[in-house]
């Protein structure tokens, strides 16, 4: 057990080691992990000294104190401020807020933990046990916790990053499932029936949903990028995707029937095809996702909008487009990301391989 006490200066009139109101230096003495300790803490605040010593006792070792030490609340706030300064997307910031502000801080309050250094490996394992996420979501959440404690280590608030030692959940990579041509035709046909159930604006809504479906299928855009697509990015039948790190712009041609569907839409905003420009993009995307869920029910096909992106990528691979080019068109940061999602064999690609093998067969000569 460790005890804190003051060593009064000659100029101080106090003599009691437990006197708290003066500013004389504070020391600690006692034993920790069977080691005798007696040393100065370089502190004058009694509360700060007690917090420091209790942290040593919790971890079973002396932890080097940081003069710029902050509480967990302040650490999370500074981390989020830094994330905003790095111009991370609103969706990414929101995910950090959920796991750090709403979950980690709440966990620490219940456990009586005040500083980042008090969150050791065992505490973080207990924190993970409170999650109700599946393997993939749990893995993403663990990556965010690791990022926060990496920030704490760089800032000098902790000596190490205990989250790195937590073993990630086992994730079974599901194969990519693109829409077949028949399924895609059924989805387009379902757009007409979708319009019959949405009131007076049914035909207009059906046309907009059909145009967005075509755009997703033939551009490979994520639904957020498609919903918030500015009109200025479409030049004739060429769609500007993004600018590479080398400064080279990446364009993709769109079929004429796709551009006709886009330009024939009634304008709800002069800048965007599918977004009014009001409110947050996240809300607009959520509205369209609900529309697609209804559309898939009408078509009788299980799916989600991201399968259009999968269809775009797989169709390119099936006609022999190199994986490197597919990676560029999808805007992946690395070809490894493309390999991770599209290397597993889908049924149509496996059938194509089997047909190629059969073409090499020749009957044995007599």
Secondary structure, 3 states (H helix, E strand, C coil): CEEEEECCCCCCCCCCCCCCCCCCCEEEEEEECCEEEEEECCCCCHHHHHHHHHHHHHHCCCCCCCCCCCEHHHHHHHHHHHHHHCCCCHHHHHHHHHHHHHHHHHHHHHHCCCEHHHCCHHHHHHHHCCCCCCHHHHHHHHHHHHHHHHHHHHHCCCCCCHHHHCCCCCCCCCCCCCCCHHHHHHHHHHHHHHHCCCHHHHHHHHHHHHHHHHHHHHHCCCHHHHHCCEHHHEECCEEEEEECCCCCEEEEECCHHHHHHHHCCCCCCCCECCCCCCCCHHHHHHHHHHHHHHHHHHHCCCCCCHHHHHHHHHHHHHCCCCHHHHHHHHCCCCHHHHHHHHCCCCHHHHHHHHHHHHCCCCCCCC
